[in-house]
Amino acid sequence: MGSWLRSSKVAAVILTILRVFVGWKFLSAGWGKIVGPEPFDASGFLKGAIGKASGEHPAVQQWYASFLENFALPNVELFNFLVPVGEVLIGIGLIFGVFTRFSSFMGAFLNFSFLFAGTISVNPNLIIIEFILIASATNAGRFGIDYYLKPLFDKTTSRLRNSHEVGSA
């Protein structure tokens, strides 16, 4: 299965469809926050997540609520910028297949952040797809900009490896 996922052209087509789907989800979410009629403000979301950390069956773990209360909320302006811009960049990266594994990793990181804050929504579904994209190595970017970047990275990696071997001889 792993070999097929990492090398098959059929898998690359399926991965491209998944990649563009997840990318569109991120791009549309981030773009809506940037150009929406009201300026994006994460403070209501953060306060709601902090409130979900109490009660008999808390949806948010206390350690994460402490992070939100003591770091995220006091720095809400930073999060008001990072969340929508991050969503847009992740979306662009996935749609165009540029730095696909990194974009998938950052998407999963953001989805996990939303999950930790007590928001289920589509986050678990996107995380599963993002893990599949990460596991596929470079095949998820075969039909994207990564296809053209890979030879450059391979050449640079080879040079670095050779210079390290020469220096240690």
C-alpha positions in Angstrom: 0.0 0.0 0.0 2.8 2.4 0.9 4.6 1.9 -2.3 1.5 2.4 -4.3 0.6 5.5 -2.5 4.1 6.9 -3.0 4.7 6.0 -6.7 1.5 5.2 -8.6 0.1 7.7 -11.1 -3.4 6.6 -10.2 -2.7 7.4 -6.6 -1.2 10.8 -7.6 -4.5 11.6 -9.4 -6.5 10.7 -6.3 -4.1 12.6 -4.0 -4.4 15.6 -6.3 -8.2 15.6 -5.9 -7.9 15.2 -2.1 -5.2 17.9 -2.0 -7.3 20.4 -4.0 -10.4 19.6 -1.9 -8.5 20.3 1.4 -6.8 23.3 -0.1 -10.1 24.8 -1.2 -11.5 24.3 2.3 -8.6 26.2 3.8 -8.5 28.9 1.1 -12.2 29.7 1.3 -12.2 29.7 5.1 -9.2 32.1 5.3 -10.4 34.3 2.4 -13.8 34.7 4.1 -12.0 35.9 7.2 -9.9 38.4 5.3 -12.5 39.9 3.0 -15.6 39.3 5.1 -17.9 42.2 6.0 -16.7 42.2 9.6 -13.0 42.1 10.6 -12.0 38.7 11.8 -11.8 38.6 15.6 -10.8 35.3 17.2 -11.5 36.5 20.8 -15.1 35.2 20.8 -13.9 31.8 19.6 -11.1 31.8 22.2 -13.4 32.8 25.1 -15.9 30.1 24.0 -13.2 27.4 24.0 -12.0 28.5 27.4 -15.6 28.2 28.7 -15.7 24.6 27.4 -13.0 23.6 29.8 -15.2 23.4 32.8 -18.2 21.4 33.8 -18.8 17.7 34.3 -17.7 16.7 30.7 -15.3 19.5 29.5 -14.8 19.6 25.7 -11.5 21.4 26.1 -8.6 20.1 28.2 -7.4 22.3 31.0 -3.9 22.6 29.7 -5.2 23.9 26.3 -7.6 26.3 28.0 -4.7 27.6 30.0 -2.7 28.2 26.8 -5.7 30.0 25.2 -6.4 32.1 28.3 -2.7 33.0 29.1 -1.2 33.3 25.7 -3.7 33.3 22.8 -6.3 35.6 24.2 -3.8 38.3 25.4 -2.2 38.1 21.9 -5.5 37.9 20.0 -4.3 40.5 17.4 -1.5 38.1 16.4 -4.0 35.2 16.1 -6.4 37.5 14.2 -3.6 37.8 11.6 -2.1 34.3 11.7 -5.2 32.3 11.4 -6.7 33.7 8.2 -3.3 34.3 6.5 -2.2 30.8 7.5 -5.4 29.3 6.1 -5.0 31.1 2.8 -1.3 30.1 2.5 -2.2 26.5 3.3 -5.0 26.6 0.8 -2.7 28.0 -2.0 0.0 25.5 -1.1 -2.3 22.6 -1.4 -4.3 23.7 -4.5 -1.1 24.4 -6.5 0.8 21.5 -5.0 3.7 23.6 -3.7 5.5 22.4 -0.5 2.6 19.9 -0.3 3.9 17.9 2.7 4.6 21.1 4.7 1.3 22.6 3.7 -0.5 19.4 4.8 1.5 19.3 8.1 0.6 23.0 8.8 -3.1 22.3 7.9 -3.2 19.3 10.3 -1.6 21.5 13.0 -4.3 24.1 12.5 -7.0 21.4 12.4 -5.7 19.9 15.6 -5.7 23.4 17.2 -9.4 23.7 16.4 -10.1 20.2 17.7 -8.3 21.0 21.0 -10.4 24.1 21.3 -13.5 21.9 21.2 -14.6 22.4 17.6 -15.3 19.2 15.7 -16.7 20.3 12.4 -14.7 18.9 9.4 -11.5 18.9 11.3 -11.1 15.1 11.8 -11.9 14.4 8.2 -9.3 17.0 7.0 -6.7 15.6 9.4 -7.1 12.1 7.9 -6.7 13.4 4.4 -3.7 15.5 5.5 -2.0 12.5 7.0 -2.6 10.6 3.8 -1.0 13.5 1.8 2.0 13.5 4.2 2.4 9.7 4.0 2.4 9.8 0.2 5.8 11.6 0.2 6.2 13.5 -3.1 3.4 11.8 -5.0 0.8 14.2 -3.7 2.6 17.0 -5.4 3.3 15.1 -8.7 0.6 17.1 -10.5 1.7 20.4 -9.0 4.5 22.8 -8.6 6.3 20.3 -6.4 7.0 18.2 -9.5 9.2 21.1 -10.8 10.8 21.9 -7.4 11.8 18.3 -6.7 14.8 18.2 -9.0 16.1 21.5 -7.5 15.8 20.0 -4.0 17.3 16.7 -5.0 20.3 18.6 -6.5 20.7 20.8 -3.4 20.4 17.9 -1.1 23.0 16.0 -3.2 25.4 18.9 -3.0 25.0 19.3 0.7 25.5 15.6 1.2 28.6 15.6 -0.9 30.1 18.6 0.8 29.5 17.0 4.2 31.2 13.8 3.1 34.2 15.7 1.7 34.5 17.7 4.9 34.4 14.7 7.1 36.9 12.7 5.2 
